Amino acid sequence: MTHLETLVTPELEAQKGVWIDEEVSYPISASDIRKWAIAVYWDETPPRIYWDEEYARSTRWGGIIAPEDFNPFAWSMTRPVMMGAVPGQEVKKGENTLNGGMTEKFGVKMRPGDVITTRSQLTHWEERQGRNGLTLYLYVLTEWTNQHDELVKTRVRTTIRY
């Protein structure tokens, strides 16, 4: 009888479907949006919808909106601890990680005054043989909602472990 090897641990099984890492942003200001747009579009002038209140009122949005890539958590007071390999320490099987990419879908626009809540959950995984041996593909869903519980954005991030 052969023993099937797996990178799926009981701890990983216990994490599946559990919402974690909830964080609430500071209220978004028009100044935050304007500064973000200036930085993103530098050295060109950003679209007026991001900084010109009079113009923005005349659009279908009725006011300033944030670019879809705006991050209201960029000014958080705390930062997550980044885990990584320690120089000289041997990496165990399944601890090598690669960024497998991400996809995002956008909902309602972020606006001045919005307070955004984010949370994440491991939704599922796939395990298969790869060129480096047994490989685990982890899929983590992150969602952002505003103070009205409207969906602002979802992101599915893929992490590859081998």
HUPEWO-V876090 format. One record per residue. N is the residue number from 0. RES is the residue in one small letter. PSI is psi in whole degrees, 0 to 359 (999 if undefined). OMEGA is omega in degrees with one decimal (* if undefined). D_LAST is the distance of its C-alpha to the last C-alpha in whole Angstrom. Layout:
# HUPEWO-V876090
N;RES;PSI;OMEGA;D_LAST  N;RES;PSI;OMEGA;D_LAST
This chain:
# HUPEWO-V876090
0;m;130;-179.9;24  1;t;142;179.0;21  2;h;125;178.5;18  3;l;124;178.2;16  4;e;148;177.6;12  5;t;149;173.7;10  6;l;358;179.9;8  7;v;114;-178.2;11  8;t;163;174.1;13  9;p;327;178.5;17  10;e;320;178.1;17  11;l;315;177.3;15  12;e;320;-177.9;17  13;a;336;-178.9;20  14;q;339;-174.3;19  15;k;126;176.5;19  16;g;3;-178.3;22  17;v;125;177.7;23  18;w;132;-179.3;25  19;i;175;172.3;24  20;d;40;177.2;24  21;e;135;178.9;28  22;e;145;180.0;30  23;v;131;-178.2;33  24;s;164;165.2;34  25;y;159;175.1;38  26;p;137;179.4;40  27;i;134;176.4;40  28;s;158;175.4;43  29;a;326;178.9;44  30;s;320;176.9;44  31;d;314;-178.6;40  32;i;314;-179.4;40  33;r;312;-179.0;42  34;k;319;178.0;40  35;w;313;-178.7;37  36;a;319;178.1;39  37;i;315;-179.2;40  38;a;317;-176.5;37  39;v;322;-175.9;35  40;y;0;-177.6;38  41;w;134;8.3;39  42;d;31;174.1;42  43;e;165;176.4;43  44;t;129;179.0;45  45;p;160;175.4;42  46;p;142;-174.6;44  47;r;335;-179.6;47  48;i;339;-177.7;45  49;y;350;-174.8;43  50;w;342;-176.2;46  51;d;99;-174.2;49  52;e;317;-179.2;50  53;e;312;177.5;54  54;y;314;-176.4;52  55;a;325;178.1;49  56;r;334;-177.9;52  57;s;358;-178.3;53  58;t;173;178.4;50  59;r;342;-179.8;48  60;w;339;177.6;46  61;g;13;179.3;49  62;g;178;-179.0;48  63;i;139;173.2;45  64;i;163;178.6;42  65;a;149;171.8;38  66;p;152;-177.9;36  67;e;331;-179.1;33  68;d;4;178.8;31  69;f;137;-179.1;33  70;n;103;-179.7;31  71;p;354;178.9;33  72;f;2;-178.8;31  73;a;338;-178.4;31  74;w;22;179.8;34  75;s;149;179.7;32  76;m;334;179.7;33  77;t;152;178.4;30  78;r;141;177.4;27  79;p;149;176.6;24  80;v;126;-179.8;22  81;m;127;179.6;19  82;m;144;178.6;16  83;g;175;179.4;15  84;a;142;176.5;14  85;v;126;-179.3;17  86;p;134;179.1;19  87;g;350;-180.0;19  88;q;135;-179.1;17  89;e;135;178.0;14  90;v;129;-179.7;10  91;k;159;178.3;9  92;k;130;-179.2;6  93;g;354;-179.7;4  94;e;349;172.8;7  95;n;131;-178.8;5  96;t;147;175.6;7  97;l;149;173.3;9  98;n;118;-179.9;12  99;g;6;178.5;12  100;g;180;179.4;16  101;m;158;173.8;19  102;t;145;179.2;22  103;e;147;173.0;25  104;k;140;-174.4;28  105;f;143;177.8;31  106;g;235;-178.9;34  107;v;155;179.9;37  108;k;146;171.7;38  109;m;141;-176.0;38  110;r;162;174.2;41  111;p;137;-179.2;43  112;g;342;-179.9;43  113;d;145;172.0;40  114;v;122;-172.7;38  115;i;135;174.7;34  116;t;136;177.3;32  117;t;151;174.7;28  118;r;159;-176.5;26  119;s;157;174.1;22  120;q;144;172.3;21  121;l;117;-176.0;17  122;t;320;-179.5;19  123;h;177;177.1;16  124;w;163;174.1;13  125;e;140;178.7;12  126;e;132;179.9;10  127;r;165;177.6;10  128;q;134;176.5;9  129;g;183;-177.7;8  130;r;337;176.9;10  131;n;17;-178.5;7  132;g;203;-178.9;7  133;l;130;-175.4;6  134;t;137;-177.9;5  135;l;125;177.2;6  136;y;115;-178.8;9  137;l;137;-178.5;11  138;y;117;-177.8;15  139;v;124;177.7;17  140;l;129;172.5;21  141;t;133;177.6;23  142;e;146;175.0;27  143;w;132;174.9;30  144;t;155;176.5;33  145;n;184;-176.5;37  146;q;347;176.7;39  147;h;8;-178.4;41  148;d;26;176.0;37  149;e;140;-179.2;37  150;l;123;179.6;34  151;v;316;-176.1;33  152;k;147;167.8;30  153;t;147;177.8;26  154;r;135;171.4;23  155;v;116;-179.7;20  156;r;135;177.9;17  157;t;126;174.9;13  158;t;135;-178.9;10  159;i;128;177.7;7  160;r;141;175.6;4  161;y;999;*;0
